Amino acid sequence: MKTAQILNVAKSMHILSSVWVFILAAVILVDVFGRIVFLQPLPGTKEILQNSVIAVTFLQVPLAIYSGSMLRTTLISDLMPPFVKKLLRTIAYITGFALFAAIAYASFPEAIDAYRISEYEGEGSFRIYTWPIRFLIVITGAFAAFAYLTLMVADWRGALPENEALINY
């Protein structure tokens, strides 16, 4: 896969998360309206929101990595020579890779178990299966780890722009 295609996947994931947030806003609106007007909340709102917050967050991570938007401070690195800056970025890339690879690795057995036992959230008439969100965490965690690896390779090849981002907004 070429870098442009990978970046398009990250952008598409971000767009999906944005649409998801819009739908969540509508769910909340319907729930509040139902509580006020009909004294009846929308069934499953809590479960939908509870699982969606995790999904939306993880869907946005790869684009945040590629656009250089992950939280960082440059207080120390601004004082360093270029080669030391590159070494500090490499340590950050390796740390990010290790973190998200560990999340994907640790989440995989949980996702398999959730699918195998048909794990769900909610009681009564509204149940939400948890395995799609659990697999989403595995996939996006692996993609985020790959994003850090991609940035590290681009940085060492000299292909990373001065602002340390492959996508600019």
C-alpha positions in Angstrom: 0.0 0.0 0.0 1.3 3.4 -0.9 1.6 6.2 1.7 -1.2 8.2 0.0 -3.6 5.2 0.3 -2.7 4.7 3.9 -3.3 8.3 4.6 -6.7 8.0 2.8 -7.6 5.1 5.1 -6.7 7.3 8.2 -8.8 10.2 6.8 -11.7 7.8 6.1 -11.6 6.5 9.6 -11.7 10.1 10.9 -14.7 10.9 8.7 -16.4 7.8 9.9 -15.8 8.9 13.5 -17.2 12.4 12.8 -20.4 10.9 11.3 -20.6 8.6 14.3 -20.4 11.6 16.7 -23.2 13.4 14.7 -25.4 10.3 15.1 -24.6 10.2 18.8 -25.7 13.8 19.1 -29.0 12.8 17.5 -29.4 9.9 19.9 -28.8 12.2 22.8 -31.2 14.7 21.5 -33.9 12.1 21.0 -33.2 10.7 24.5 -33.5 14.1 26.2 -36.6 15.0 24.1 -38.2 11.7 25.0 -37.5 12.2 28.7 -38.9 15.7 28.7 -41.9 15.4 26.4 -43.0 11.7 26.9 -41.3 11.0 30.2 -39.7 8.0 28.4 -36.0 7.9 27.6 -34.7 6.2 24.4 -33.9 2.6 25.3 -30.2 1.8 25.1 -28.8 5.3 25.0 -26.4 4.6 27.9 -25.0 1.5 26.2 -24.7 3.1 22.8 -22.8 6.1 24.2 -20.7 3.9 26.5 -19.4 1.8 23.6 -19.3 4.6 21.0 -17.0 6.9 22.9 -14.3 4.3 22.8 -14.8 3.6 19.1 -14.8 7.3 18.1 -11.6 7.9 20.1 -9.7 5.0 18.5 -11.0 5.8 15.0 -9.4 9.2 15.3 -6.0 8.1 16.6 -4.3 7.2 13.3 -5.0 10.5 11.6 -3.9 12.4 14.8 -0.6 10.5 14.6 -0.1 11.1 10.9 -1.0 14.8 11.2 1.5 15.3 14.1 -1.4 16.2 16.5 -0.5 13.8 19.3 0.3 15.6 22.5 4.0 16.6 22.9 6.2 19.3 24.2 9.1 20.7 22.3 10.6 22.6 25.3 13.7 20.4 25.5 13.9 19.3 21.8 14.0 22.9 20.5 17.3 23.4 22.4 18.9 20.3 20.8 20.9 19.9 17.6 19.1 18.2 14.7 20.5 14.7 15.2 19.5 14.7 18.9 16.0 15.9 17.9 15.8 13.0 15.5 16.8 10.6 18.2 14.2 12.0 20.6 11.5 11.6 17.9 12.7 8.0 17.3 12.3 7.3 21.0 8.8 8.8 20.8 7.9 6.8 17.7 9.1 3.5 19.3 7.2 4.3 22.5 4.0 5.0 20.5 4.5 1.9 18.5 5.0 -0.2 21.6 2.0 1.3 23.4 -0.5 0.8 20.5 1.0 -2.6 19.5 0.6 -3.7 23.2 -3.0 -2.4 23.2 -3.8 -4.4 20.0 -2.1 -7.5 21.3 -3.7 -7.4 24.7 -7.1 -6.7 23.3 -7.2 -9.5 20.7 -7.9 -12.4 23.1 -10.7 -10.3 24.7 -12.2 -9.6 21.3 -12.1 -13.3 20.4 -13.8 -14.2 23.8 -16.4 -11.5 23.4 -17.3 -12.9 20.0 -17.2 -16.5 21.1 -19.6 -15.9 24.1 -21.7 -13.2 22.4 -20.8 -10.7 25.1 -23.2 -7.8 25.3 -24.0 -4.7 27.3 -27.4 -3.8 28.5 -30.4 -5.6 30.0 -33.9 -6.1 29.0 -35.0 -5.3 25.5 -31.9 -3.5 24.3 -28.5 -5.3 24.1 -25.4 -4.2 22.3 -22.8 -6.8 21.4 -19.3 -5.7 22.5 -17.2 -7.7 20.1 -17.4 -5.1 17.2 -15.9 -2.4 19.5 -13.3 -4.8 20.8 -12.2 -5.8 17.3 -12.2 -2.1 16.4 -9.7 -1.4 19.2 -7.5 -4.3 17.9 -7.6 -3.0 14.3 -7.1 0.7 15.1 -4.5 -0.1 17.7 -2.5 -2.1 15.1 -3.0 0.7 12.6 -1.8 3.3 15.1 1.3 1.2 15.8 1.9 1.0 12.1 1.5 4.8 11.8 4.3 5.3 14.3 6.5 2.9 12.5 5.7 4.6 9.2 6.7 8.0 10.7 9.9 6.7 12.1 10.9 5.2 8.8 10.0 8.4 6.9 11.9 10.5 9.5 15.1 8.4 9.1 14.8 8.4 5.3 14.5 12.2 5.4 11.0 12.1 3.9 9.3 13.6 6.9 8.6 17.4 6.5 10.0 19.9 9.0 6.6 19.9 10.9 7.0 16.1 11.5 3.6 15.4 9.9 2.6 13.5 6.7 -0.7 15.3 6.6 -1.1 19.0 6.9 -4.4 20.8 7.7 
